[in-house]
Amino acid sequence: MRKTSLNMVYEFAKRDSRVVFIGSDLGAGTLDQFRAEMPDRFFMEGVSEANIIGMAAGLASEGRIVYVSTLAVFLTRRAYEQVALDICMHNLNVRLIGTGGGLVYAPLGPTHMATDDFALMRALPNMTVLAPADAPEMRRLMVLVRDHAGPVYIRLGKGNEPDITSDMAPVTLGEAVRVREGADALIITTGVTLHAAIPAAQILARGGCAAGIVHCPTVKPLDSEALAAAIDRVPVVVVVEEHVPAGGLGSAVAELIAQRTWDGRKRFQRIGLPDAFPDRYGSQAELLQWYGITKESIAATVKTLAETP
């Protein structure tokens, strides 16, 4: 996803002189072709995230469309005040590309894992929050983001995820995607958790439970109407995300359920990370397994809820 998104920024810049790229400590060789061809619109800063957000805000206030890329945890935590006051308060056209969302940087420990980025970015007025599932969805979203008015935060996965969305319906900012139909339960995903939800639904189908899937590449604004319509048709709702309980997609769906009145009781549960700083090291896949964000865990959770009187 990271390579896809950055290559698209380069392509946008070739066609639009307003496009500017700012990176922070992304490593030697990143977008070298951009640097060589358009050096006046390419900036690679050191580890100074608050400063690059200020730079981005200044450029955007002069009519530029600014793409900023660095680790998701540093964009959302370390530069939070600047994102809020410099970018969001003025509703500027700055696109924050957060690499390594969720547990991607598990080998580096809790300082590098963006496990609360949805909550932080959702809280900011004017901010749009995106989390694609794979590179094809990333491409479709990047095209839409190019012409979007206002700030955008994009959470990227590890990269090299299998392509699973290429045959899905076209993506629209602010709209959920209906991936699978099912009358017995609904699994709601965002980002890479779609990769676990699809085989989970297949496991459930073999056991006689028809679970639908709605995928939310846009976390904010939430597609409340589409989600409400999908929730209305099922007794069981499970939200799966690579995020702590507070403030993420699960919280947004819980708020939606609390604000609506349905006939019959909805059985609702969130699958995600615990309310704690991660205390384990390893790969993203290993930590997803440890925290139960897996096809087996999703299927078991849905089955238990579906069998609850």
Secondary structure as UniProt FT lines:
FT   HELIX           2..15
FT   TURN            17..18
FT   STRAND          19..24
FT   TURN            28..31
FT   HELIX           32..37
FT   HELIX           39..41
FT   STRAND          42..45
FT   HELIX           49..61
FT   TURN            62..63
FT   STRAND          65..71
FT   HELIX           72..73
FT   HELIX           74..78
FT   HELIX           80..82
FT   HELIX           83..88
FT   TURN            89..91
FT   STRAND          94..99
FT   STRAND          101..102
FT   TURN            103..105
FT   HELIX           106..108
FT   HELIX           110..112
FT   HELIX           117..122
FT   TURN            125..126
FT   STRAND          128..130
FT   HELIX           135..146
FT   STRAND          152..155
FT   TURN            166..167
FT   TURN            173..174
FT   STRAND          177..180
FT   STRAND          185..189
FT   HELIX           191..193
FT   HELIX           194..206
FT   TURN            207..208
FT   STRAND          211..215
FT   STRAND          218..220
FT   HELIX           224..232
FT   STRAND          236..240
FT   TURN            246..247
FT   HELIX           249..259
FT   STRAND          267..271
FT   HELIX           284..290
FT   TURN            291..292
FT   HELIX           295..307
//
